[in-house]
Amino acid sequence: MTVRGRAVLIAGPTASGKSALALAMAQELDGVIINADAMQIYDTLQVVTARPSNEEMAQAEHRLYGTVPAAVRFSTGQWLTAVSEVMAGIDPARPLIFTGGTGLYFDALLNGFADVPEISPAVTLEVQQEIQALDGAQRLALLEREDPVAAARLKVADPQRLTRAIAVKRATGRMLSAYQDEIAASLLADCLQIDRIVLDPDRDVLRQRIAQRFDAMFSGGAVDEVKALLALELDPALPVMKAIGVREIGDWLYGKLGRDEAIKLATIATQQYAKRQRTWFRNRFGDWPRRGLAGAEQS
């Protein structure tokens, strides 16, 4: 693996100023900005997903923004592969600046990732229906038959984790625990300096920024993007179709909502998402230095 000088990881909730900080650092350090946001990877939705504008992308080198077709279901494993390919073409002396709101991407980047094959939604649904009528003990007994190692690791019969383990075994013929024991090494294992930052602005300030941003999105190209996306007639279960704003703007286009109601609902959904992001980052990245909007470090 190539030894690299420096990597900067900028995480944080939506609308916290990650892209602006990344751009400023890239210009100062001659760095390359690499997208670490699961929605900004897709094409079609630049405004809706708050991807950097064309003008911003022209001011520094940006990679993995809008590079995946909307019809593709892009996994964390595929993102890591794409990052590895990007890194191979960048001078090791140039800092890599990863920025985004997808915590799992950062976790996989630093700690490695078990690349489990994509499981058919039909298989997952079949397992979900099968365990509905089972109590906790019966669910664990079923899992013990399918994947005894995963069953031993579960302290409680969590339906989501149990469903995942059984679905993987039935779809691939291998136990989920076998994939988890084959975690690939961190892509940054040979990086000499890794700087970690979580942007964590005041809650009320963030809520206000979210409200202002989505109102601006609605009149700044988001409607045309959603029109273009809906014209593709994609599977509603695809990740891109679940981007916040797609359903709300779509309902407005179909006359199910008024403009103000669509903006209100999308704003509320974004604020709820930001809350979940903050909780995730605090639980998983509690030791990362934190900054507010102004960039000052917080305790």
HELIX and SHEET records of a PDB file:
HELIX    1   1 LYS A   18  LEU A   29  1                                  12    
HELIX    2   2 ASN A   54  MET A   57  1                                   4    
HELIX    3   3 THR A   76  ALA A   88  1                                  13    
HELIX    4   4 GLY A  103  ASN A  111  1                                   9    
HELIX    5   5 PRO A  121  ILE A  131  1                                  11    
HELIX    6   6 GLY A  136  GLU A  146  1                                  11    
HELIX    7   7 PRO A  148  ARG A  153  1                                   6    
HELIX    8   8 PRO A  159  THR A  172  1                                  14    
HELIX    9   9 LEU A  176  GLN A  180  1                                   5    
HELIX   10  10 ARG A  203  MET A  217  1                                  15    
HELIX   11  11 PHE A  218  ALA A  222  3                                   5    
HELIX   12  12 VAL A  223  ALA A  231  1                                   9    
HELIX   13  13 PRO A  239  LYS A  242  5                                   4    
HELIX   14  14 VAL A  246  LEU A  253  1                                   8    
HELIX   15  15 ARG A  259  ARG A  284  1                                  26    
SHEET    1   A 7 GLU A  61  ARG A  63  0                                        
SHEET    2   A 7 VAL A  32  ASN A  35  1                                        
SHEET    3   A 7 LEU A  96  GLY A 100  1                                        
SHEET    4   A 7 ARG A   4  ALA A  11  1                                        
SHEET    5   A 7 CYS A 191  LEU A 199  1                                        
SHEET    6   A 7 ARG A 290  ARG A 291  1                                        
SHEET    7   A 7 GLU A 297  GLN A 298 -1                                        
END                                                                             
